[in-house]
Amino acid sequence: MQRIHFAIVVAAGLVFSAPPSGSAESHPDLTGVWTSADGAGRRDATGTTIPLKPDAKRRHDTFNKLVEPSGDTPGGVCLGAGMPGAMLGAGGYPMEIIQRPEQITLIYELHGETRRVYFGDRNAPEADRVPGRSGYSSGHWDGDVLVVETNNLVEQLDQRTTPHSEDAVIVERYRLDGVDEQGRRILSAELTMTDPTFYSAPVTLTRKWAQVPNGRLLPYECNEEFWRERLQSLARKAGMKLP
């Protein structure tokens, strides 16, 4: 059964990257592998007041009632969490950020989910942005704070505690926040989601992550046994033997 955790990324050191084209500023290099620093392997929005509008709550409750008996989740069919679930749900799984002046790439080990954050002229024209579970993310710097805005999302009732409509807009703010007792650099992030269709007010959540020295991500895939069982089921239904 899929484990749903919290995810976020960022920050690796006080080394500075080359500034984006047209900028005279230098910014923290966020390249590195990061893991949860919130004191738990699992975090979500449980316990946070989520101001769902009545119709959105009714639809979300109906969806939960549908999948509750089976425990089905998107992850059960190798579908990524999308946003904001990916940022808020990777818990014990690390994630990596790769930074270039024109693009930041966020890779979550859980499901190998990847987000690409584009800067300036690297952004695609609005007409070429394809809606999806992770949406389209553009970034800019506010001093040493990385600001990421995500839109072009699709409706997701399957977000466990933060369902949203296609009108949702998510803004993340990442900042380096000193070191912990182990000497690991800490990244703090704040996520604010506005959705006039599903929510009566913005929703704001926070996360903290710690640097993993010399960290690496491992492959995350549906296992071979799952695929073989699926083939055997198809063969039985067709009255065939596996080749």
C-alpha positions in Angstrom: 0.0 0.0 0.0 1.4 3.4 -0.9 2.8 5.5 1.9 1.9 9.2 1.6 4.5 11.5 3.2 5.6 15.1 3.0 8.0 16.4 0.4 9.9 19.4 -0.2 13.4 20.3 -1.4 16.2 22.6 -1.6 19.4 24.1 -0.5 22.8 22.8 -0.4 25.4 25.1 0.9 26.7 28.6 0.8 28.2 28.2 -2.6 26.8 30.6 -5.1 25.6 29.8 -8.6 25.9 31.9 -11.7 23.0 34.5 -11.7 20.2 34.2 -14.2 20.5 36.0 -17.5 19.9 39.7 -17.0 20.5 39.6 -13.2 23.4 41.1 -11.4 22.6 39.2 -8.2 24.0 36.0 -6.9 21.8 33.5 -5.1 22.3 30.4 -2.9 23.1 27.3 -4.8 20.3 24.9 -3.9 21.8 21.8 -5.5 21.7 18.8 -3.2 19.8 15.9 -1.7 17.4 16.7 1.2 15.3 14.7 3.7 12.6 15.6 6.2 13.7 17.7 9.2 10.2 18.0 10.7 10.8 15.3 13.3 8.7 12.6 11.6 8.8 10.5 8.5 5.2 11.2 7.7 3.6 14.7 7.6 0.4 16.0 6.0 -2.2 18.6 6.5 -4.1 16.6 9.1 -5.1 18.9 12.0 -4.8 22.0 9.8 -8.0 23.8 9.1 -8.7 23.3 5.4 -11.5 25.8 4.3 -13.2 23.6 1.7 -16.4 25.0 0.3 -19.5 22.9 0.9 -19.7 21.4 -2.6 -16.0 20.7 -2.8 -16.2 19.0 0.6 -19.1 16.9 -0.5 -17.3 15.8 -3.6 -14.1 15.0 -1.6 -16.0 13.0 1.0 -17.7 11.1 -1.8 -14.4 10.3 -3.4 -12.9 9.1 -0.1 -16.0 6.9 0.5 -15.4 5.4 -3.0 -11.8 4.4 -2.4 -11.8 3.7 1.3 -12.9 0.0 1.1 -10.1 -0.9 -1.3 -7.5 1.6 -0.1 -6.8 2.5 -3.7 -4.4 5.5 -4.2 -2.8 7.0 -7.3 0.5 5.5 -6.1 -1.1 2.0 -6.3 -1.1 2.4 -10.1 2.3 4.1 -10.2 0.8 7.6 -10.6 2.7 10.4 -8.9 1.1 12.5 -6.2 1.1 15.7 -8.2 0.9 19.1 -6.5 0.8 19.9 -3.7 1.0 16.2 -2.6 4.5 15.7 -3.9 5.9 18.8 -2.1 3.9 17.8 1.1 4.2 14.0 0.9 7.6 12.3 0.6 8.5 11.8 4.3 11.3 9.3 4.7 12.1 9.4 1.0 14.8 12.0 0.0 14.5 14.4 -2.9 17.1 16.2 -5.0 17.4 19.6 -6.5 19.6 20.4 -9.5 20.1 24.1 -10.1 21.0 26.0 -13.2 20.6 29.7 -13.9 17.6 29.1 -16.2 16.0 26.1 -14.5 15.7 24.3 -11.2 14.8 20.6 -11.3 13.2 18.9 -8.3 13.3 15.1 -8.2 11.4 13.2 -5.5 12.6 9.7 -4.9 9.0 8.6 -4.2 7.7 7.5 -7.7 10.6 9.3 -9.3 8.4 12.3 -9.6 10.1 15.3 -11.3 9.2 19.0 -11.3 10.9 21.5 -13.5 10.9 25.2 -12.5 11.8 27.6 -15.3 13.1 31.1 -15.0 12.7 34.1 -17.4 13.0 33.4 -21.1 13.2 29.6 -20.4 9.5 29.6 -19.6 7.2 28.3 -22.3 4.5 30.6 -23.7 1.2 30.3 -21.9 -0.4 28.6 -24.9 2.2 25.8 -24.8 1.8 24.9 -21.2 0.1 21.5 -20.8 -2.1 21.0 -17.7 -1.2 18.1 -15.5 -1.0 16.8 -11.9 2.1 18.7 -11.2 1.1 21.8 -13.2 3.5 24.3 -14.7 6.1 25.9 -12.4 7.9 29.2 -12.9 10.4 30.6 -10.5 12.1 33.9 -9.5 14.3 35.1 -6.7 13.2 37.5 -3.9 16.6 38.2 -2.5 17.9 34.8 -1.3 14.4 33.3 -1.2 13.4 31.1 -4.1 9.8 31.7 -5.1 8.0 29.1 -7.2 4.5 29.6 -8.7 2.6 26.6 -10.0 -0.6 26.7 -12.1 -2.0 24.8 -15.1 -3.1 22.1 -12.6 -5.9 19.5 -13.2 -8.6 18.8 -10.7 -7.4 16.4 -8.0 -9.9 15.0 -5.6 -7.3 12.3 -4.8 -5.1 14.7 -2.9 -5.6 13.2 0.6 -6.0 16.4 2.6 -5.5 19.2 0.1 -7.9 18.5 -2.9 -8.1 21.2 -5.4 -9.7 22.3 -8.7 -8.0 23.2 -12.0 -8.1 26.8 -10.8 -5.7 26.3 -8.0 -2.5 28.3 -7.8 0.4 27.3 -5.5 3.2 29.6 -4.4 6.2 28.1 -2.6 8.9 30.1 -0.8 12.2 28.3 0.0 14.9 29.8 2.3 18.1 28.4 3.9 17.5 28.4 7.7 20.8 27.8 9.5 22.0 24.4 10.7 20.6 21.7 13.1 22.3 20.0 16.0 24.0 17.6 13.6 25.5 20.4 11.6 23.2 19.8 8.6 22.0 22.8 6.7 18.2 23.4 7.0 15.8 24.5 4.3 12.5 26.0 5.3 9.6 26.2 2.9 6.2 27.8 3.0 3.5 26.7 0.6 0.3 28.8 0.0 -2.5 27.5 -2.2 -5.4 29.6 -3.4 -8.3 28.0 -5.2 -11.5 30.1 -5.6 -13.5 27.1 -6.7 -12.6 24.7 -3.8 -11.5 27.0 -1.0 -13.0 30.0 0.9 -9.6 31.2 1.9 -5.9 30.5 1.1 -4.3 27.4 2.7 -0.7 27.8 4.0 1.5 24.9 5.1 5.2 24.8 6.0 8.0 22.2 5.8 11.6 21.8 6.8 14.3 19.7 5.2 17.9 18.8 6.1 20.8 18.4 3.7 22.0 14.8 3.2 25.8 14.9 2.8 26.8 13.2 -0.4 23.3 12.0 -0.8 21.9 10.0 -3.7 18.4 9.0 -4.9 17.6 5.3 -5.5 15.3 4.0 -8.3 11.6 3.8 -7.3 9.4 1.7 -9.6 6.4 -0.7 -9.5 8.0 -4.1 -8.8 8.4 -6.9 -11.2 6.1 -9.2 -9.2 3.2 -6.8 -9.7 3.7 -6.9 -13.5 4.0 -10.8 -13.5 0.8 -11.2 -11.5 -0.9 -8.9 -14.0 0.3 -11.0 -16.9 -0.8 -14.2 -15.2 -4.3 -12.7 -14.6 -4.6 -11.7 -18.3 -3.4 -15.2 -19.3 -6.0 -16.9 -17.1 -8.8 -14.7 -18.5 -7.7 -15.5 -22.0 -7.3 -19.3 -21.4 -3.7 -19.0 -22.4 -0.3 -19.9 -21.0 2.4 -17.3 -20.5 5.0 -17.5 -23.3 
